[in-house]
Amino acid sequence: MTGQRLTLTAAITSTTTAAFPAFLAGAVGVQLREDLDFSEGRLGGAIAIYFFTAAITSTKLGKLAQRLGPTNALRIGCVMSATAMICIATMADSWPTLYAFLALAGLSNSLVQPSTNLLLSDRFDDGNLGFAMGLKQSGMPLATLLGGAAVPVFALTVGWRWAYVAAVAVPAIAFTLLSRVHADMHVAPKRHGRVQTPMGPLLLLAVAMVFGGAAVTALGGFLVSSAVDSGVPDGLAGWMLTIGSVCGISVRLIAGARADRGTIEPLAASTVMLALGAIAFAGLAIQDAWAIYAFTPLAFGAGWAWPGLYHLAVVRRNREAAAAATGITQAGAYIGAGGGPLLFGVIVEASSYRVAWLVSAAYALIGAAALVGGQIWLRRLVPTDTVVR
């Protein structure tokens, strides 16, 4: 395995590594809550801590990745994620300790995400960057896929802690691949890249990420618990998370390939997909087993498949500063991804899963509206033919 294939494999496993600690907590949430004796609201808070930590540090760590170079930054992130998962498996004995270890994992995520964007921007041209970004962004649903599989394989057999022990294999593989990328390809840090997209529309796109992230992150954190509450058996609920993740990964790859061929415009397609996601979240609000089976594929295949195209659009406009630019927009994603599960859990405790999914649908619509506004603003300030491709 050499060249771009090695780079892409390293990027995917790194992204999965960064996402795994939080989404595994969501997947084994039923067993985790029973063992540590806390509520859905506390589970939402655990996932929120992970993303809020990432939000606070994303812009700074994006700039740090720009200085260190992507492979150096990514290896540091993998070590941090592995440490967090080992600590959760061996020392998490209450919700405060779980929160502390997930905060460490959040630091890993805020370093890994912009670093992978920079790595792919360095190594891929516009003819295959869309597919590469789609595949890289599949790392997060891949984490939910593996998390869903961990429910029947580990959580319902030997216990949820062993799921975290097994998960440490992912950062170990990522670290090994990154070392080969660093040695074989000599990826150099880009120290002087400047963000090219005007700050106004960039911040509006970050706002879209706030609401879009709030809508979709509840899928990884609460789909299993919601499915069980709807009457779906525990093991099958875990597999629904896995099936949904496969749908999300497949659509990301297809959409990325189409963006490379120029048959879709990334931000416009992202808007449509997020709007379709709103329909799926409203469907999940029916809160019946058949609705879980029917709307989970759409929720993942549309509602959670758009970030790959979104990041592609930002990276194309900021080739020389991909880590710094996506560090800004990614901060919006982390704010939403942290606040979404937190509020989702609070709403479930105060009302029901039905109301919580309806709120997620509203978030998705607001995010889609912000994407429309960002596109209009960009067209006025930056003509299409000036975008670096």
Phi, psi and omega in degrees: 000117183225170171060227186293326179297318178296315180300315182293319178297319178296320180295318181296311182293328177293316179296318176298317178304314184291327183275338190302312186304317182284315184286334172292324177298320177293319182296317180263023186302321181299311181289323179298315181293322179295320183288315184267356173060063172218170192266177175301323179298319177294324177295317175299322178295324179297314179292325179296318179302317178303311184282325178295321176299317178296321181297316182296327188255355189299312183297316180295316183286334172297318176292323178297318178299323178299324181278318183287331191093148189296319184290321177297314181296320182293321179295322175299316180298321179295319178297318180297316181294317179299318179299317180298317182290324176297318180295320178297316183295326189253336189234350180288110181235006179196169180294327177297320179291323176300317179299317182298317182287328176288333174296319176298318177297326177297322175299319178300315183296319182291341175271322186288316187300306178294331180294319178293323176298318178294319180300313181290324177298324178291322194257348184236140175270181188289345179289340179221010181293322181299314178296319180297317179293320178298319179291319178297315180293346176287352179300324181288309175295334174295323176296321178289326177300310180295323178296318177298318178294332181292340181296301180287331185282318184244304189300323182269001180242286184262352177116154185294331182297325180291337174296321178289324177299312180296327183294338180297340177298330183293308176297330178296317177295316180300316181298318180297316179295319180296324177297322177291319177300314182298318182283320187277328190248347177052053179292122184265143177293144175261104189270342190238017180294143180240135178296126186264331179290132178305144188296326181302299178296330178297319179291325177293322174296325176295323176297319176302322178293327178302307184283322177296319178295322178297324182289313192275334186292335177298336178300309180292325185275331191228358181301316182298312180297320179295319179297317179298319179296334180276357179104005177280133178301151185307309183297317180293326177298320176297320179290331175296322175297320178294315180298315178300320180296321177298318177298316180297317179296316182299314181294322178301318182291316179297315181295320179297319179295321178292324177295323177298323180279354179079016181273347173224151175264124190305311184290322178295317179295322177301319181297313180297317182295321180292323177295319175296326176299324178300320178297318181295318180296321176297325177294319177298334180292345175300330173058052173225155184303318182297326180291324176299314180295321187282320190259346178300314179300320179291322180300318178280318186288337176242305186295337181237012182258351186283336184300332178299314178293321179301309181294327176301316180298318180292317181295319179302325182276353185218055185301322184276352182215049184298320181291317181294317182293313181286341172297326178288308181292326180293332176300321176297318179299319182291323178299313179293318182294333176278313182290325182301303179297324179299310180291325178301312179297320179296317180295320178299316180294320184279333185224271184192166173297327180303310181294320181299318179292326177294321176296320177299321177298319178295319176303315182298320179294319178296318177300318178297319178297320178294324176296320177298314179299319179296320179294317179298316180297317180297319181296326180286325185266324186232103177305147183302323185285358176263356180289132179289125183234000000 
